[in-house]
Amino acid sequence: MVILEEGTNMYKYEKVEHDNELPTKLHDFYIEDNIGELIEKHWHRSIEILIPLYGSFILWINGNKVKITAGNIYIINSQDIHAIQAIEGERIYKGYALQIKYDYLRESYHDIDKIYFQQPNQQINKLLMAKIIDIINFYESDDPYNNIRVKSHIQMLVFLLLDNLSKKRIGYLEVKDSKYKDRITKIIKYLENNYQEDLSVKMIADEFGLSEGYLSKLFKESLGATVKEYLSRVRLWHAEEQLVETDYPVIDIAIGNGFPNVKSFNQAFKRKNVITPAKYREKMRK
């Protein structure tokens, strides 16, 4: 496990070592008479499916508290900050955690960055549980052909996830397929590499030999957003990450991510997240 440290605050990045040639890692949990935090706050690129078979526990995920009970799987999306805590009076917990490699998901579905997985209803939960129990049984068998069986069932599991639980990420702006796609992609890359600078629409237009009016029209038609709106979103994505992972003062985060002052940062942040940056940091660290 690798620790990423910025300032005095730390979250652990868990580097998942996948099993043999499989795109998955299976963890087996059996906990008895344990009170307090069982697994401290961490994150990883893999998605993780919790499979509680007996007992219950508390999952802290992105600042929210969720009670996980036997028979109900829970999906932890890529890069979600999470921790597991025992429930007082709950003597025994038995279950599994199945982690699926993010690069494998991308190979299966190229637009994986644009979606996340929502939690299943009872019917889908039953389908997923049956498929995962099959995978667990294959893992625990000595049959020499088990890797083939596991890979086959993982493919079916990923299909079930994509077909039933995938949802487009809010705020994700997709470049519409057009003859200008290559040009707009280059401009987007430029913004994402220079978002910390004091950029204006004119400066960006000049960089690519375009008029301001043409650049604005190009963005609106291709992304459904103005140049300023897109640039603000890029800055906010980076600012949100720093609010959670560092102890930098809000003013430093604002200026460091291209906002002219704290007031403009607060206004943009509240438009997107409803709450202030300080409240967001507090919520995500609970």
C-alpha positions, 0 to 999 in steps of 0.5 A: 500500500502506497501512502500519498501525503500532502500537508499533514493530511493523508489518505492511503492509495491502495495499489491492488495486486491482481490475482495471477493473470486475472483482472480481479482481486478477491479479499476474504473477511472474517471479523469477530469482536472488533470495535472501531475502524477496521479499514482506514480511509483509502482509495484505489482505481479498481472498482470494488464490490462488497459482498456481506454474507453474515453480519453488518458494518458501517461503510464511510464513503465520500463523507457519507455513512452507509450501513451494509447488511448481509445479502446486499452488495455495495459497489465502490466506484473508482477513486471513492474515498472509503473506510469500514467501521465495526458496529458496536454489538455486532460480534461477527462479520463474514464477507468478501470484497471483489476488486476489478481492475480499472484498465480491464473495465476500460478494455471492456468499455472504452467510455468507462471514464464517463460513467459510474455504477449506481447501487443495485435494486433487489432484482439486480442484487440477486443476479449479481450475488449469484454471479459473484458467488460462482466466482468465489467458488471458482477461486476456492477450487483447485481445478486447473481450468478455474482461471478460464472459468473465472475470466468468463464469469467476470466478463458476464459480471462486467456486462451485468454492471454496464447493462444495468447499473452504469450511469453518466457522470454529472458534469462530464462534457463529451465532445460531439462527433463532428468534423471539428472533433480533432481541433476541439480536442486539442483546445481541451488538452491545452486548457487542461494543461494550462488551467492554472494560468490567467486565461481569457477567451482571447488568449485561447483563441489567439493560441489557435489562430481563431477569432473569439466568436468562432472559438465560442461557437465551436465550444458551444456546438461541440460541448454544449458549454462555453469556453469559460464554463469548461475552464471553470469545471476543469479548475473545480475538478482539481480544486475539489481533489486538493480540498480533500487530499491536502490541508492547503488554505482555501485561498491557496487552492483558489489562486493555485487553480486559476481563480483570480480570488477567493470570492470568485472561487466560492461563487463557482464552487457553490454553483456546482456543489451548492455548499462552500469549499470549506463545508465540502472539505469538512463533509468529505473528511468525516 
